[in-house]
Amino acid sequence: MRKTFALLLLFMMICSTGFSQYRKSVSILGDSYSTFEHYLQPDTNAVWYFPQPLNKNDVTSVGQTWWYKFIQESGYRLCVNNSFSGSTICHTGYQKADYSDRSFVTRMDNLGCPDIILIFGGTNDSWAGAPIGEYQYADWTKQDLSSFRPAMAYMLEHIRYRYPNVEVYFLLNCDLKTEINESVKTICAHYQVPCLELKGIDKQGGHPSVKGMQQIDEQLKVFLAGRQ
């Protein structure tokens, strides 16, 4: 009897240790702001940030990126970073090109099995002047997904069903077109996806600098802490 009790106690201790060591995993669905060379899945995704900068920006280490800092400082672990430089949420890119090979809508199924999903997009939709479209929450066609509002709604609905019981958050860049900002907030509210509106992010070449990355990290942590 004592031996059985001792074995049971040992088993419980092992299980308790395992649970206490579990760290939540985070996946990123993003654009250039969330890239860094050799840290993307798939590795063929277009990159903007490199150890040897190709652009006028002082970020030279993955440890300086907003997502790496947030994950490390919060005690989480990275599941998948599926970010693609220049990508739009909808299928329409720069010069009205077909971006269905890289859009958020196309990549959203490839985020692994995370506990938390952080979506950071809309910047290129704004910069590229993608069609805004109408608010639409059902019966999407491929043509509908060439416009921002239908694609944004389709993405959030699909992610909600594709990743049940996963925390989903949207990060909204500052300095975007008003119609993009309002659309993001309206659609996030419809799907009850918390939306962080970033403020005053420092940028070099239109992209977060080291200071800007720190600001994103800090604003995200404050935002999530306020939701506890």
C-alpha positions in Angstrom: 0.0 0.0 0.0 2.8 2.4 0.9 4.6 1.5 -2.3 1.5 2.3 -4.3 1.0 5.6 -2.5 4.6 6.5 -3.1 4.4 5.8 -6.8 1.2 7.8 -7.1 2.8 10.7 -5.3 5.8 10.5 -7.6 3.6 10.5 -10.6 1.7 13.5 -9.4 4.9 15.4 -8.7 6.1 14.7 -12.3 2.9 15.8 -13.8 2.9 19.0 -11.6 6.4 19.8 -12.7 5.5 19.3 -16.4 2.5 21.6 -16.1 4.5 24.2 -14.3 7.1 24.2 -17.0 4.6 24.6 -19.9 5.1 27.8 -21.8 2.4 29.2 -24.1 3.4 29.4 -27.7 2.9 32.4 -30.0 2.4 32.5 -33.8 2.8 35.6 -35.9 0.9 36.4 -39.1 2.5 39.6 -40.4 4.2 41.6 -43.1 7.7 43.3 -43.2 7.4 44.7 -39.7 7.5 41.2 -38.3 10.2 39.6 -40.5 13.8 38.8 -39.8 16.1 36.6 -41.9 16.1 32.9 -41.1 13.2 33.2 -38.5 10.3 32.8 -40.9 8.2 29.8 -41.8 8.4 29.1 -44.7 12.0 30.4 -45.1 11.1 31.5 -48.7 9.0 34.4 -47.4 10.2 37.8 -48.4 12.3 39.5 -45.7 12.8 43.2 -44.8 15.1 43.0 -41.7 18.5 41.4 -42.0 21.6 41.1 -39.7 23.4 43.2 -42.3 20.8 45.8 -43.1 19.8 46.3 -46.8 17.6 49.2 -45.8 18.1 52.4 -43.8 17.2 51.0 -40.4 19.1 50.3 -37.2 17.5 47.0 -36.4 20.3 44.4 -36.9 19.5 41.6 -34.5 16.4 39.4 -34.1 16.6 40.2 -30.4 15.6 43.8 -31.3 12.4 42.9 -33.1 9.1 43.5 -31.3 7.9 40.0 -31.5 11.1 38.4 -30.3 11.3 40.8 -27.4 7.6 40.2 -26.5 7.9 36.4 -26.6 11.2 36.3 -24.6 10.2 38.9 -22.0 6.8 37.3 -21.5 8.2 33.8 -21.0 6.5 32.4 -24.1 7.9 30.4 -27.0 7.7 31.0 -30.7 5.5 28.6 -32.6 5.5 29.9 -36.2 6.4 33.3 -37.6 4.6 33.4 -41.0 5.4 37.0 -42.0 6.0 38.1 -45.6 7.4 41.5 -46.5 5.2 43.6 -48.7 2.1 41.4 -48.2 -1.4 42.6 -48.0 -4.4 41.1 -46.1 -6.4 41.1 -49.3 -5.4 39.6 -52.6 -4.6 43.0 -54.2 -1.1 44.4 -53.9 1.0 47.3 -55.3 0.2 48.5 -58.8 -3.0 46.4 -58.4 -1.0 43.2 -58.8 -2.4 39.8 -57.8 -1.0 39.1 -54.3 -3.0 35.9 -53.7 0.3 34.0 -53.5 1.4 36.0 -50.4 -1.7 37.5 -48.8 -2.7 37.1 -45.2 -5.7 35.2 -46.4 -3.5 32.7 -48.2 -1.0 32.2 -45.4 -3.4 32.1 -42.4 -3.7 28.3 -42.4 0.0 27.9 -41.8 0.5 29.0 -38.2 1.1 25.7 -36.5 -0.7 24.9 -33.2 -0.2 28.0 -31.1 -1.8 29.2 -27.9 -1.7 32.9 -29.0 -1.9 34.4 -32.5 -0.8 37.9 -33.2 -1.9 39.4 -36.5 0.0 42.5 -37.5 -1.3 43.7 -40.9 -3.1 46.3 -43.0 0.0 48.4 -43.6 0.5 47.4 -47.2 -3.2 47.4 -47.9 -3.1 51.1 -46.9 0.1 51.9 -48.7 -0.8 50.1 -51.9 -4.2 51.6 -52.1 -6.0 48.3 -52.2 -9.7 48.5 -52.9 -11.5 49.0 -49.6 -14.7 47.2 -50.5 -17.9 46.8 -48.4 -18.4 45.3 -45.0 -19.2 41.6 -45.7 -19.5 38.9 -43.1 -20.6 35.8 -45.2 -20.7 34.3 -48.6 -17.3 35.5 -49.8 -16.2 34.9 -53.3 -12.6 34.9 -54.6 -13.3 38.3 -56.2 -14.6 39.6 -52.8 -11.2 38.8 -51.3 -9.5 41.2 -53.6 -10.9 44.0 -51.4 -9.8 44.9 -47.9 -13.0 44.8 -45.8 -14.2 41.4 -47.1 -10.8 39.9 -46.9 -10.3 41.2 -43.3 -13.6 39.7 -42.2 -13.0 36.4 -44.0 -9.6 36.1 -42.3 -10.8 36.7 -38.8 -13.8 34.4 -39.2 -11.6 31.7 -40.6 -8.9 32.0 -38.0 -11.5 31.8 -35.2 -12.8 28.5 -36.6 -9.4 27.2 -37.7 -7.8 27.7 -34.3 -10.4 27.1 -31.6 -9.6 28.1 -28.0 -6.6 30.2 -29.2 -6.2 33.8 -28.1 -6.2 36.1 -31.2 -5.1 39.7 -31.2 -4.8 42.3 -34.0 -2.0 44.9 -34.0 -3.0 48.1 -36.0 -0.1 50.2 -37.2 -0.1 54.0 -36.8 -0.1 56.5 -39.7 -2.4 54.4 -41.9 -5.4 55.7 -43.9 -8.5 56.5 -41.9 -10.6 54.1 -43.9 -8.2 51.2 -43.1 -8.1 52.1 -39.4 -11.9 52.3 -39.1 -12.4 49.1 -41.1 -10.0 47.2 -38.9 -11.6 48.4 -35.7 -15.1 47.7 -36.9 -14.4 44.2 -38.2 -12.3 43.3 -35.1 -15.3 44.4 -32.9 -17.6 42.3 -35.0 -15.6 39.1 -34.3 -14.6 40.1 -30.8 -10.9 40.2 -31.6 -9.1 42.6 -29.4 -7.3 45.3 -31.4 -4.3 47.2 -30.3 -4.0 50.6 -31.9 -0.3 51.5 -31.9 0.7 55.1 -31.1 3.7 57.1 -32.1 6.0 54.3 -33.3 9.4 55.5 -34.2 10.3 54.5 -37.8 13.2 54.6 -40.2 12.4 54.0 -43.9 8.8 53.6 -43.0 9.6 50.6 -40.7 10.1 50.4 -36.9 13.5 51.3 -35.7 15.1 49.7 -32.6 13.2 52.3 -30.6 10.0 51.6 -32.5 10.3 47.9 -31.9 10.7 48.6 -28.2 7.6 50.8 -28.3 5.5 48.1 -30.0 6.7 45.5 -27.4 5.8 47.8 -24.5 2.5 48.8 -25.9 1.5 45.2 -26.5 2.5 44.1 -23.0 0.5 47.0 -21.5 -2.5 46.2 -23.7 -2.5 42.5 -22.7 -2.0 43.3 -19.1 -5.0 45.5 -19.1 -7.1 42.6 -20.3 -6.2 40.3 -17.5 
